[in-house]
Amino acid sequence: MSVYILTDDLIFPPPELAEKDGLLAIGGDLRPERLLLAYSMGIFPWFDEDSPIMWWSLDPRMVLFPDKLKVSASLRQTLRSGRFQVTFDEAFDQVITACAEVNRQHQDGTWINSQMIKAYQALHRAGCAHSVEVWRENQLAGGLYGVSLGRIFFGESMFFRQSNASKVALWHLTERLKEWGFQLIDAQQQTQHLRSLGAETVTGEAFKKLLRRALQSATIRGSWSLKSKKSVL
């Protein structure tokens, strides 16, 4: 198979045409309309600062069903302690910047480059990208961000500066998603850390079916902050 070269046209090849490593296409842009189309097809961008825009569709795919999050004894203790305060969509820019700056094991640099940051900030302003912030003494201790469509949340990245802070963010996210009837969190790439939290792998075909079913529900668009009103589109 060949990797497809995208033009300015808003179109992607079918995800099942991706290479074995998941690479589907190169090029195009990161405007909100293209990103939302990509996510709706199970495609996501992933590239570094020195590379062209690369689009991926992985098979197998790692996912987390919200009611299958594994909560360790230490996390339960942290949740009960009240040590952290949690907000939604109140510091998106801080969260994505922190995710870009965090050092990750077995990785040299970050895929969250300046292009990606601007693109997801635009998606956030459009009410489709969201963040969970974990605070301690008014300092950002951890968090995560991702994209929401229908009843699926596409997790992009998380970070922590204090122990368990990112897991606290994930727990609060799954509780919110269960409350709203979300069916799935797309975790994209396989990692042992995500697997330890309850994520599992499904085939590309199974993911396509899960995605199609989740997208049959209307999207909750707008800020997820408790201070803001949300619209259902």
Secondary structure per residue as TSV (DSSP state, phi and psi in degrees):
chain	resnum	aa	ss	phi	psi
A	1	M	-	360.0	160.9
A	2	S	-	-114.2	150.1
A	3	V	-	-80.8	131.4
A	4	Y	E	-82.4	143.6
A	5	I	E	-102.8	120.4
A	6	L	E	-84.7	151.2
A	7	T	-	-110.0	-164.2
A	8	D	S	-74.0	-13.8
A	9	D	S	-66.5	142.0
A	10	L	S	-82.5	83.7
A	11	I	-	-155.3	144.4
A	12	F	-	-127.1	150.0
A	13	P	-	-69.9	160.9
A	14	P	-	-57.3	136.4
A	15	P	G	-57.2	-30.1
A	16	E	G	-68.6	-6.9
A	17	L	G	-89.7	5.6
A	18	A	S	-64.4	154.7
A	19	E	-	-64.3	170.0
A	20	K	T	-60.0	-32.6
A	21	D	T	-81.6	-3.2
A	22	G	S	103.0	-10.7
A	23	L	E	-69.5	126.6
A	24	L	E	-110.7	-45.1
A	25	A	E	-153.7	161.3
A	26	I	E	-131.1	142.9
A	27	G	E	103.3	-157.3
A	28	G	-	77.2	-147.2
A	29	D	-	-148.7	-179.3
A	30	L	-	-116.5	29.1
A	31	R	-	-65.1	152.9
A	32	P	H	-53.5	-39.4
A	33	E	H	-62.3	-39.5
A	34	R	H	-71.8	-41.0
A	35	L	H	-61.5	-44.4
A	36	L	H	-66.6	-37.7
A	37	L	H	-62.6	-44.2
A	38	A	H	-59.2	-50.7
A	39	Y	H	-60.7	-38.2
A	40	S	H	-65.6	-17.2
A	41	M	T	-103.9	1.3
A	42	G	T	81.5	26.5
A	43	I	-	-114.8	143.6
A	44	F	E	-142.3	153.5
A	45	P	E	-86.9	145.9
A	46	W	-	-160.5	113.6
A	47	F	-	-165.6	161.9
A	48	D	-	-101.2	176.6
A	49	E	T	-60.0	-30.3
A	50	D	T	-95.9	6.1
A	51	S	S	-113.6	159.7
A	52	P	-	-68.6	166.7
A	53	I	-	-63.8	128.0
A	54	M	E	-119.3	138.5
A	55	W	E	-117.2	135.6
A	56	W	E	-127.9	150.4
A	57	S	-	-143.8	106.6
A	58	L	-	-90.1	145.1
A	59	D	S	-144.7	109.2
A	60	P	S	-76.8	170.7
A	61	R	E	-122.7	139.7
A	62	M	E	-93.3	131.1
A	63	V	E	-135.2	160.3
A	64	L	E	-130.4	118.3
A	65	F	-	-78.7	127.8
A	66	P	G	-52.1	-35.8
A	67	D	G	-83.3	3.7
A	68	K	G	-108.9	10.3
A	69	L	-	-60.7	129.0
A	70	K	-	-86.5	123.3
A	71	V	-	-110.0	110.6
A	72	S	-	-73.5	165.9
A	73	A	H	-61.3	-39.3
A	74	S	H	-67.4	-36.2
A	75	L	H	-68.8	-41.3
A	76	R	H	-59.2	-41.5
A	77	Q	H	-63.4	-41.6
A	78	T	H	-64.1	-43.0
A	79	L	H	-62.2	-39.8
A	80	R	H	-72.2	-25.8
A	81	S	H	-69.8	-24.6
A	82	G	T	70.9	18.2
A	83	R	-	-65.4	-32.4
A	84	F	-	-109.9	152.0
A	85	Q	E	-111.7	142.6
A	86	V	E	-124.3	135.7
A	87	T	E	-131.5	163.9
A	88	F	E	-121.2	133.4
A	89	D	S	57.3	31.9
A	90	E	S	-109.7	-8.0
A	91	A	S	-152.7	50.4
A	92	F	H	-57.4	-46.3
A	93	D	H	-61.4	-39.5
A	94	Q	H	-65.4	-39.4
A	95	V	H	-66.8	-48.9
A	96	I	H	-66.5	-34.4
A	97	T	H	-66.8	-41.8
A	98	A	H	-65.0	-39.1
A	99	C	H	-62.3	-35.3
A	100	A	H	-71.3	-29.3
A	101	E	H	-91.4	-17.2
A	102	V	S	-69.1	140.8
A	103	N	-	-80.3	131.4
A	104	R	-	-117.9	139.8
A	105	Q	T	-63.0	136.8
A	106	H	T	67.4	18.7
A	107	Q	-	-130.1	137.9
A	108	D	S	-107.0	104.0
A	109	G	S	88.1	-162.4
A	110	T	-	-141.0	151.8
A	111	W	S	-87.9	-10.4
A	112	I	-	-86.4	77.9
A	113	N	-	-88.9	-177.9
A	114	S	H	-61.0	-36.7
A	115	Q	H	-61.9	-45.5
A	116	M	H	-64.6	-43.2
A	117	I	H	-59.4	-48.2
A	118	K	H	-62.5	-39.0
A	119	A	H	-65.6	-44.0
A	120	Y	H	-77.4	-25.9
A	121	Q	H	-63.3	-39.7
A	122	A	H	-65.2	-40.3
A	123	L	H	-64.7	-35.6
A	124	H	H	-65.3	-43.3
A	125	R	H	-63.3	-30.1
A	126	A	T	-79.6	-4.2
A	127	G	T	84.6	18.6
A	128	C	-	-114.9	-16.7
A	129	A	E	-110.9	139.6
A	130	H	E	-136.8	156.3
A	131	S	E	-130.2	152.9
A	132	V	E	-118.8	127.2
A	133	E	E	-112.9	137.8
A	134	V	E	-117.9	123.1
A	135	W	E	-117.1	149.4
A	136	R	E	-140.8	120.7
A	137	E	T	52.8	44.7
A	138	N	T	66.8	14.4
A	139	Q	E	-112.6	140.6
A	140	L	E	-72.7	114.3
A	141	A	E	-99.1	-18.5
A	142	G	E	177.2	175.2
A	143	G	E	167.8	-177.7
A	144	L	E	-154.1	165.3
A	145	Y	E	-147.8	161.9
A	146	G	E	-175.0	-170.0
A	147	V	E	-120.1	140.6
A	148	S	E	-118.7	130.0
A	149	L	E	-140.4	136.3
A	150	G	T	54.9	-125.6
A	151	R	T	-119.7	44.5
A	152	I	E	-133.4	138.1
A	153	F	E	-111.4	122.8
A	154	F	E	-94.1	100.7
A	155	G	E	-71.1	131.5
A	156	E	E	-103.8	-50.5
A	157	S	E	-164.1	157.8
A	158	M	E	-141.0	162.3
A	159	F	E	-150.0	163.0
A	160	F	E	-146.1	147.5
A	161	R	S	-114.6	-15.2
A	162	Q	S	-131.7	147.7
A	163	S	T	-53.3	133.3
A	164	N	T	73.8	-1.1
A	165	A	H	-64.5	-40.6
A	166	S	H	-69.6	-33.0
A	167	K	H	-69.0	-35.0
A	168	V	H	-62.2	-41.8
A	169	A	H	-60.9	-44.3
A	170	L	H	-65.7	-40.1
A	171	W	H	-61.3	-46.2
A	172	H	H	-65.5	-36.0
A	173	L	H	-62.1	-48.5
A	174	T	H	-64.1	-35.5
A	175	E	H	-64.1	-42.0
A	176	R	H	-64.8	-42.7
A	177	L	H	-66.3	-39.6
A	178	K	H	-63.3	-40.2
A	179	E	H	-61.1	-35.5
A	180	W	T	-93.6	4.1
A	181	G	T	78.3	23.7
A	182	F	-	-69.2	144.8
A	183	Q	-	-100.1	-21.3
A	184	L	E	-160.6	145.7
A	185	I	E	-112.8	122.7
A	186	D	E	-83.6	113.3
A	187	A	E	-94.6	-3.7
A	188	Q	E	65.2	-87.7
A	189	Q	S	-97.3	147.2
A	190	Q	-	-75.4	128.4
A	191	T	-	-139.4	151.3
A	192	Q	H	-66.3	-33.7
A	193	H	H	-61.0	-48.0
A	194	L	H	-64.5	-38.5
A	195	R	H	-63.0	-36.6
A	196	S	H	-66.7	-19.8
A	197	L	T	-93.0	1.0
A	198	G	T	110.2	-1.7
A	199	A	-	-69.8	154.3
A	200	E	E	-142.1	163.6
A	201	T	E	-99.6	143.1
A	202	V	E	-129.2	159.8
A	203	T	-	-70.0	161.5
A	204	G	H	-58.4	-38.3
A	205	E	H	-67.0	-41.9
A	206	A	H	-65.0	-40.2
A	207	F	H	-63.1	-40.4
A	208	K	H	-59.3	-40.6
A	209	K	H	-68.0	-42.6
A	210	L	H	-62.3	-41.8
A	211	L	H	-64.0	-46.4
A	212	R	H	-59.7	-42.0
A	213	R	H	-67.8	-41.2
A	214	A	H	-66.0	-31.9
A	215	L	T	-80.3	-4.5
A	216	Q	T	-73.3	-17.3
A	217	S	S	-90.9	153.4
A	218	A	-	-67.3	150.1
A	219	T	-	-83.2	131.9
A	220	I	E	-83.4	102.5
A	221	R	E	-107.6	142.2
A	222	G	S	117.4	-178.8
A	223	S	-	-65.7	139.0
A	224	W	-	-91.4	3.3
A	225	S	S	-63.0	142.4
A	226	L	T	-64.0	-16.4
A	227	K	T	-84.3	-9.9
A	228	S	S	-115.8	156.2
A	229	K	-	-88.9	144.8
A	230	K	-	-114.2	151.2
A	231	S	E	-115.1	148.4
A	232	V	E	-107.6	119.5
A	233	L	-	-115.6	360.0
